[in-house]
């Protein structure tokens, strides 16, 4: 004879006088689920029937749930399929037929409530599913702690999160998201700066490599930010550190965790949000689910953690009251406070960068003068006298030895003079870098100076 199977149904209610958040926290620990999994697999579906087990195991489940403060019902389960039930403005379950009959008899469910078998697609009223309810009496719970197995994982029909009009306070607006992005930017500033410095080191004295180096810097920064956002937003945290600090989560349109590739696509979509004069970001301020363009493209939402958990627990309950300053006010305060250190950093970094640019332009002249200097040194060692001009050395005309910032390189009786052109910075334009040779015992020694360039811009060998 086959042993009868029993199942326990978590009703979604807590015992009188018990604190609901602490009760559900204990139940989540009992079922060995983290907060997010418990919210998605249990709270968002209550009432929900656990897996059918032998009577003794079901009694232990019931006792454990009761000791946590949750209300639960234990009933004998037959061979009928589990049912999904539409109630509380959502889809709940799966529920055993025995519990559904019990709920009908207790007046907790109406006969015209729509239900669907777990492995079917057709929705019918409970009256059609069970024309003669005849609910068995539930077994009374007993007080004795024990462990319970996790709820059976089954996929419920998907339900889109409500709009900002249906559930105010659920979706994160433009200013709150801007503040989270600002926090992430500040968090990334130090590591990205270190990477940029490392990539810029090989550029010293090679201005012709500026374009390629800057491209590698921008590409590396983009890839690091892409990995940062995609990994954090697809992780169990569902948020970057900036969003975590403000209690935000990135989800799909049903409130579920997104995968890595969708998170990757969401970040790439930010390029489109920025290309249209950043209007893609501004969309978060007026779309019905506060989605920016990249959210729409990736099918994502940015929501507040606490209202999301409250909506999952009971979609029919009124929204949680808003507390604290609005997002735009917090954003303005943080931006204002951030301007002080950013201004200090800018005051230090901008002049340093400008000086670096000027030195790179001057270094181009030093590089272009290298070949003429070698030619002069060979000529003086061979002839024991300085060459008159470029032609004497077989070099191109002075105005033919040019660069982006150099107008000419001229040899005049051994002296090699670099003149900078109109594309150079104003402090360098039409100024000169001069190399003067001295022949001593067959060795040519060069002296480097400038009659009109500030000393701080000269190459290190010329200072």
Buried (B, 14 or more C-beta within 10 A) or exposed (E): EEEEBBBBBBBBBBEEEBEBEEBBBBBBEBBEBEBBBBBBBBBBBBBBBBBBBEBEBBBBBBBBBBBBBBBBBBBBBEEBEBBBBBBBEBBBBBBBBBBBBBBBBEEBBEEEBBBBBBEEEEBEEBBEBBEEBEBEEBBEBEEEEBEBBBBBEBEBEEBEBBBBEBBBBBBBBBBBBBBBBBBBEBBBEEEBEEBBEEBBEEBEBBBEBBEEBBEBBEEBBEEBBBEBBBBBBBEEBBBBBBBBBBBBBBBBBBBBBBEEEBBBBBBBBBEBBBEEEEEBBBBBEEBEBBBBBBBBBBBBBBBBBEBBBBBBBBBEEEBBEEEEEEBBEBBBEBBEEBEEEBEEEEEEEEEEEEBEBBBBBBBBBBBBBEBBBEBBBEBBEEEEEBBEEBEBBEBEEBEEBBBEBBBBBBBBEBBBBBBBBEEBBEBBBEBBBBBBBEBEEEEBEBEBBBEEBEEEBBBEEBE
